[in-house]
Amino acid sequence: MRWLRQLLGSNQVQLDPGRQQALLREVTHHHDVDSPLRFPAHVEAITRILDDDDGLVVAARMVIEAAEEAHADLQAQAHHVLRHTGRRLLVNRRNYRPLWKEAAPALRWPLFALPSGLHPYVQVTAAVSVIGSRAPRLGQVTDPDLLLARAFEMLDLTIIGWEYGRVRVDTDAAALADRLITATGQVLAALDDPPRLPPPVREMMRRNNTLDVHDPTGPRVVDRINPGARMRETLLV
C-alpha cells in the first residue's frame, strides 16, 4: 500500500500508540454529550486536543470506527427484519440509499446509538474537522483511501437521516454534513490518485434541494443548506 510505504519510509513520523489511547479516552469520556456545554464547544475543544499526528490518527480511527459500528448496526437491523418478517434487505455500505428507500419505516438511524459512545455531532464532527485540516499528513499516519471511503459512508448516512430517518436538520446536524463535505474534498485534493466518487455522492450532487436548518433548542429556522450544491462546489475539482 502506498500509505504504508510512505509511513515506513518516513523518519519524521513519531507515533505513540499509548498516547493515542489516552487521547481517545479523553475525547470520548471527558466530552460527554450530557454535559451543559453546547455541541460546538465540545467540537472546538476536541479539535484543539487532536492537534498533532497522534491526534490525526485518533481522528481517523473515530471516523472509521463510527462507520464500522453504523454498518454493523444496520446489518443487525436487516437480520431482525428478516427473522421477524421474512423480508430480506440488502445492506450495501457503498450505497445505503436503496436500503432506506425500500425500508425506512422499519429502520432506526444508527448514528445516535454507536456502541463506542461516539456522538455524530461531537466526536465525529470534531474528527472530520481535524482530518480535513491535516489532510496532507494522512498518508504519513494512516490509510487515506480507507478513511475516505468511511467518511463518504458517514456523509451518506447523515443525509439519509434527514431524508428517510426522521433526523431533525438543526445547526449541529448541518455542521456535521458541512464538515464531512469539506473534509472529503480536502482528502481528495491531497491524494495523488483520488478514487471515483461513490454512487450516493454522485446521486446527491445531481440534486438542488435546499433544506431549512433549525436552532437545536427550538423550532426557529436559522439557516438553509443545499447539500448537493455544497458537494458540487467542493468535490468536483
DRENGUZA-185056 format. One record per residue (C-alpha): residue number from 1; x, y, z; residue in one letter. Coordinates in steps of 0.1 Angstrom, whole numbers, plus 5000, padded with zeros to 4 digits. Layout:
N
{NUM; {X; Y; Z}; a}
...
//
This chain:
237
{1; {5000; 5000; 5000}; m}
{2; {5012; 5035; 4991}; r}
{3; {5004; 5049; 5025}; w}
{4; {5022; 5021; 5043}; l}
{5; {5054; 5026; 5022}; r}
{6; {5052; 5063; 5030}; q}
{7; {5048; 5056; 5067}; l}
{8; {5077; 5030; 5068}; l}
{9; {5099; 5052; 5047}; g}
{10; {5095; 5083; 5068}; s}
{11; {5119; 5093; 5095}; n}
{12; {5098; 5122; 5106}; q}
{13; {5067; 5104; 5119}; v}
{14; {5068; 5097; 5156}; q}
{15; {5036; 5080; 5167}; l}
{16; {5028; 5069; 5203}; d}
{17; {5000; 5043; 5205}; p}
{18; {4998; 5047; 5242}; g}
{19; {4992; 5084; 5239}; r}
{20; {4967; 5077; 5211}; q}
{21; {4947; 5056; 5235}; q}
{22; {4948; 5083; 5262}; a}
{23; {4936; 5109; 5237}; l}
{24; {4908; 5086; 5226}; l}
{25; {4897; 5081; 5262}; r}
{26; {4898; 5119; 5268}; e}
{27; {4878; 5129; 5238}; v}
{28; {4853; 5101; 5243}; t}
{29; {4847; 5102; 5281}; h}
{30; {4856; 5137; 5291}; h}
{31; {4833; 5153; 5265}; h}
{32; {4800; 5137; 5275}; d}
{33; {4771; 5149; 5254}; v}
{34; {4750; 5152; 5287}; d}
{35; {4773; 5180; 5300}; s}
{36; {4760; 5216; 5300}; p}
{37; {4783; 5226; 5271}; l}
{38; {4767; 5230; 5237}; r}
{39; {4780; 5206; 5210}; f}
{40; {4800; 5233; 5192}; p}
{41; {4820; 5240; 5223}; a}
{42; {4828; 5203; 5226}; h}
{43; {4839; 5201; 5190}; v}
{44; {4862; 5231; 5194}; e}
{45; {4878; 5216; 5225}; a}
{46; {4883; 5182; 5208}; i}
{47; {4899; 5197; 5177}; t}
{48; {4924; 5215; 5199}; r}
{49; {4933; 5183; 5217}; i}
{50; {4939; 5164; 5184}; l}
{51; {4964; 5189; 5171}; d}
{52; {4993; 5166; 5161}; d}
{53; {5000; 5133; 5143}; d}
{54; {4988; 5112; 5172}; d}
{55; {4956; 5133; 5172}; g}
{56; {4952; 5128; 5135}; l}
{57; {4954; 5090; 5139}; v}
{58; {4928; 5092; 5167}; v}
{59; {4905; 5113; 5145}; a}
{60; {4908; 5088; 5116}; a}
{61; {4902; 5060; 5140}; r}
{62; {4870; 5076; 5153}; m}
{63; {4855; 5082; 5118}; v}
{64; {4864; 5046; 5107}; i}
{65; {4850; 5032; 5140}; e}
{66; {4818; 5052; 5137}; a}
{67; {4813; 5039; 5101}; a}
{68; {4820; 5003; 5111}; e}
{69; {4796; 5004; 5140}; e}
{70; {4769; 5020; 5119}; a}
{71; {4773; 4993; 5093}; h}
{72; {4771; 4966; 5119}; a}
{73; {4740; 4981; 5134}; d}
{74; {4723; 4982; 5100}; l}
{75; {4732; 4946; 5093}; q}
{76; {4717; 4937; 5127}; a}
{77; {4686; 4956; 5119}; q}
{78; {4683; 4939; 5085}; a}
{79; {4687; 4905; 5102}; h}
{80; {4660; 4914; 5127}; h}
{81; {4636; 4923; 5098}; v}
{82; {4644; 4890; 5081}; l}
{83; {4639; 4870; 5112}; r}
{84; {4605; 4886; 5121}; h}
{85; {4590; 4892; 5086}; t}
{86; {4609; 4871; 5062}; g}
{87; {4618; 4902; 5042}; r}
{88; {4654; 4903; 5030}; r}
{89; {4672; 4936; 5030}; l}
{90; {4705; 4943; 5012}; l}
{91; {4729; 4964; 5033}; v}
{92; {4755; 4978; 5008}; n}
{93; {4779; 5001; 5026}; r}
{94; {4789; 5018; 4993}; r}
{95; {4754; 5030; 4989}; n}
{96; {4729; 5029; 5018}; y}
{97; {4703; 5048; 4999}; r}
{98; {4684; 5019; 4982}; p}
{99; {4681; 5002; 5016}; l}
{100; {4665; 5033; 5032}; w}
{101; {4643; 5040; 5002}; k}
{102; {4629; 5004; 5005}; e}
{103; {4626; 5000; 5042}; a}
{104; {4629; 5033; 5060}; a}
{105; {4599; 5028; 5083}; p}
{106; {4615; 4995; 5096}; a}
{107; {4649; 5011; 5103}; l}
{108; {4665; 5031; 5130}; r}
{109; {4691; 5057; 5122}; w}
{110; {4723; 5042; 5137}; p}
{111; {4745; 5072; 5145}; l}
{112; {4728; 5082; 5177}; f}
{113; {4734; 5049; 5194}; a}
{114; {4770; 5039; 5185}; l}
{115; {4784; 5013; 5210}; p}
{116; {4817; 5032; 5213}; s}
{117; {4799; 5062; 5227}; g}
{118; {4810; 5084; 5197}; l}
{119; {4784; 5111; 5190}; h}
{120; {4779; 5123; 5155}; p}
{121; {4776; 5160; 5165}; y}
{122; {4806; 5159; 5189}; v}
{123; {4834; 5134; 5184}; q}
{124; {4827; 5127; 5147}; v}
{125; {4822; 5163; 5138}; t}
{126; {4855; 5172; 5155}; a}
{127; {4873; 5143; 5139}; a}
{128; {4864; 5152; 5104}; v}
{129; {4874; 5188; 5111}; s}
{130; {4909; 5175; 5122}; v}
{131; {4911; 5152; 5092}; i}
{132; {4903; 5179; 5067}; g}
{133; {4927; 5205; 5082}; s}
{134; {4956; 5180; 5082}; r}
{135; {4947; 5160; 5050}; a}
{136; {4982; 5163; 5035}; p}
{137; {4996; 5144; 5066}; r}
{138; {4971; 5114; 5063}; l}
{139; {4994; 5093; 5041}; g}
{140; {5021; 5096; 5067}; q}
{141; {5000; 5081; 5095}; v}
{142; {4971; 5060; 5082}; t}
{143; {4954; 5047; 5050}; d}
{144; {4938; 5077; 5034}; p}
{145; {4918; 5056; 5009}; d}
{146; {4901; 5036; 5037}; l}
{147; {4894; 5067; 5057}; l}
{148; {4879; 5085; 5026}; l}
{149; {4856; 5055; 5020}; a}
{150; {4844; 5056; 5056}; r}
{151; {4840; 5094; 5056}; a}
{152; {4818; 5091; 5025}; f}
{153; {4797; 5064; 5043}; e}
{154; {4792; 5088; 5071}; m}
{155; {4782; 5116; 5047}; l}
{156; {4757; 5092; 5030}; d}
{157; {4742; 5082; 5064}; l}
{158; {4740; 5118; 5076}; t}
{159; {4719; 5130; 5046}; i}
{160; {4699; 5098; 5047}; i}
{161; {4690; 5106; 5083}; g}
{162; {4674; 5138; 5071}; w}
{163; {4656; 5123; 5041}; e}
{164; {4644; 5090; 5055}; y}
{165; {4654; 5086; 5091}; g}
{166; {4634; 5113; 5107}; r}
{167; {4665; 5131; 5119}; v}
{168; {4660; 5168; 5125}; r}
{169; {4681; 5192; 5105}; v}
{170; {4695; 5216; 5131}; d}
{171; {4727; 5235; 5132}; t}
{172; {4746; 5206; 5147}; d}
{173; {4734; 5182; 5120}; a}
{174; {4742; 5208; 5093}; a}
{175; {4777; 5213; 5108}; a}
{176; {4784; 5175; 5106}; l}
{177; {4773; 5174; 5069}; a}
{178; {4793; 5206; 5060}; d}
{179; {4825; 5194; 5077}; r}
{180; {4822; 5159; 5061}; l}
{181; {4818; 5175; 5027}; i}
{182; {4847; 5199; 5033}; t}
{183; {4870; 5171; 5048}; a}
{184; {4864; 5147; 5020}; t}
{185; {4872; 5174; 4995}; g}
{186; {4904; 5182; 5013}; q}
{187; {4914; 5145; 5014}; v}
{188; {4906; 5141; 4977}; l}
{189; {4928; 5171; 4969}; a}
{190; {4957; 5156; 4989}; a}
{191; {4957; 5122; 4971}; l}
{192; {4978; 5116; 4940}; d}
{193; {4953; 5092; 4925}; d}
{194; {4919; 5100; 4941}; p}
{195; {4891; 5074; 4937}; p}
{196; {4859; 5080; 4918}; r}
{197; {4831; 5095; 4939}; l}
{198; {4808; 5068; 4953}; p}
{199; {4772; 5064; 4939}; p}
{200; {4753; 5081; 4967}; p}
{201; {4775; 5112; 4964}; v}
{202; {4770; 5114; 4927}; r}
{203; {4733; 5110; 4932}; e}
{204; {4731; 5138; 4958}; m}
{205; {4752; 5161; 4936}; m}
{206; {4725; 5158; 4908}; r}
{207; {4700; 5174; 4932}; r}
{208; {4695; 5210; 4942}; n}
{209; {4674; 5206; 4973}; n}
{210; {4676; 5233; 4999}; t}
{211; {4667; 5225; 5035}; l}
{212; {4658; 5246; 5064}; d}
{213; {4683; 5244; 5093}; v}
{214; {4667; 5248; 5128}; h}
{215; {4680; 5261; 5161}; d}
{216; {4689; 5230; 5182}; p}
{217; {4668; 5242; 5211}; t}
{218; {4636; 5253; 5193}; g}
{219; {4616; 5255; 5161}; p}
{220; {4632; 5286; 5147}; r}
{221; {4648; 5284; 5113}; v}
{222; {4683; 5300; 5114}; v}
{223; {4699; 5290; 5081}; d}
{224; {4695; 5269; 5050}; r}
{225; {4717; 5241; 5035}; i}
{226; {4719; 5227; 5000}; n}
{227; {4739; 5195; 5003}; p}
{228; {4741; 5189; 4965}; g}
{229; {4754; 5223; 4957}; a}
{230; {4780; 5221; 4985}; r}
{231; {4792; 5188; 4972}; m}
{232; {4794; 5201; 4936}; r}
{233; {4814; 5231; 4948}; e}
{234; {4838; 5211; 4970}; t}
{235; {4841; 5177; 4954}; l}
{236; {4842; 5185; 4917}; l}
{237; {4877; 5198; 4915}; v}
//
